[in-house]
Amino acid sequence: MPFFVLEGRLARTWIALLAGIGGATHKAMSMSHLRDACEKSGLVHVRTVLATGNIIFESDLSEAGIMKLLCGIVADHGLDNAVFLRRPAQLRAARKANPFPDAADERPNHLLVHFLASKGNPTALEDYQGPERISVQGREVYIDYAEGIGRSRLTSARLLRALGQPGTARNWNTLEKLIDKAADQGCGQGVRGTAISPSMRAVSSDSTALSGPSCRCNACTAARVALSISPVIAPA
């Protein structure tokens, strides 16, 4: 099992959600090409999740810097798809704030979370008459498509008109998957970790340089174990 060694640079975990990614865009930008471009641009531990434009990575850039980088990558492939950024804690908060827990249990594929760049108007969709349940909470819009998505009148175009800003939706199963994958990546609050083999010894015995002794994310736990075993830097 690989250990994690500290490199001393503050790097945080981010999740990028690209809008409108699917079969048509894959011809111009496959997920493997997207991942490679992100790595070449300096993002680290880059992973794509599913084929719908979800990227988990680490970076020490500012949020504005990451947005500029990712939008540039998309543009380099001849596309103009919008990009939305969230931290792992923000995705967990979105899950916790779900106003329709019954839908998450009974029909997770029909419960969508629409992610926005800025706070949405809570009353933007109050005049909509349809079978869907809708809740605008901050930068997320929760929609329970109880009677299905395909025939719904609450389309992406209608949401754009009502909210006055673009967004991108993920169903509940995808949200859960992204939260789980980001947890595997680590909490993202500490210094950058690089996977090395057990034949290498770790950089520092100061395990609190991660996210503090109380952090229990998978990456920080593994790093503390590695540091407790091998506190001296040097190749074996």
PEVEN-V781972 format. One record per residue. N is the residue number from 1. SS is DSSP state (helix for helix, strand for strand, loop for the rest). Layout:
N|SS + N|SS
//
This chain:
1|loop + 2|loop + 3|strand + 4|strand + 5|strand + 6|strand + 7|strand + 8|strand + 9|strand + 10|strand + 11|loop + 12|strand + 13|strand + 14|strand + 15|strand + 16|strand + 17|strand + 18|strand + 19|loop + 20|loop + 21|loop + 22|loop + 23|helix + 24|helix + 25|helix + 26|helix + 27|loop + 28|loop + 29|loop + 30|loop + 31|helix + 32|helix + 33|helix + 34|helix + 35|helix + 36|helix + 37|helix + 38|helix + 39|helix + 40|helix + 41|loop + 42|loop + 43|loop + 44|strand + 45|strand + 46|strand + 47|strand + 48|strand + 49|strand + 50|loop + 51|loop + 52|loop + 53|loop + 54|strand + 55|strand + 56|strand + 57|strand + 58|strand + 59|strand + 60|loop + 61|loop + 62|loop + 63|helix + 64|helix + 65|helix + 66|helix + 67|helix + 68|helix + 69|helix + 70|helix + 71|helix + 72|helix + 73|helix + 74|helix + 75|helix + 76|helix + 77|loop + 78|loop + 79|loop + 80|loop + 81|loop + 82|loop + 83|strand + 84|strand + 85|strand + 86|strand + 87|strand + 88|helix + 89|helix + 90|helix + 91|helix + 92|helix + 93|helix + 94|helix + 95|helix + 96|helix + 97|loop + 98|loop + 99|loop + 100|loop + 101|helix + 102|helix + 103|helix + 104|helix + 105|helix + 106|helix + 107|loop + 108|helix + 109|helix + 110|helix + 111|strand + 112|strand + 113|strand + 114|strand + 115|strand + 116|strand + 117|loop + 118|loop + 119|loop + 120|loop + 121|loop + 122|loop + 123|loop + 124|loop + 125|loop + 126|loop + 127|loop + 128|loop + 129|loop + 130|loop + 131|loop + 132|loop + 133|strand + 134|strand + 135|strand + 136|strand + 137|strand + 138|loop + 139|loop + 140|strand + 141|strand + 142|strand + 143|strand + 144|strand + 145|loop + 146|loop + 147|loop + 148|loop + 149|loop + 150|loop + 151|loop + 152|loop + 153|loop + 154|loop + 155|loop + 156|helix + 157|helix + 158|helix + 159|helix + 160|helix + 161|helix + 162|helix + 163|helix + 164|loop + 165|loop + 166|loop + 167|strand + 168|strand + 169|strand + 170|strand + 171|strand + 172|helix + 173|helix + 174|helix + 175|helix + 176|helix + 177|helix + 178|helix + 179|helix + 180|helix + 181|helix + 182|helix + 183|helix + 184|helix + 185|helix + 186|loop + 187|loop + 188|loop + 189|loop + 190|loop + 191|strand + 192|strand + 193|strand + 194|strand + 195|strand + 196|strand + 197|loop + 198|loop + 199|loop + 200|strand + 201|strand + 202|loop + 203|loop + 204|loop + 205|loop + 206|loop + 207|helix + 208|helix + 209|helix + 210|loop + 211|loop + 212|loop + 213|loop + 214|loop + 215|loop + 216|loop + 217|loop + 218|helix + 219|helix + 220|helix + 221|helix + 222|helix + 223|helix + 224|helix + 225|helix + 226|helix + 227|helix + 228|helix + 229|helix + 230|loop + 231|loop + 232|loop + 233|loop + 234|strand + 235|strand + 236|loop
//
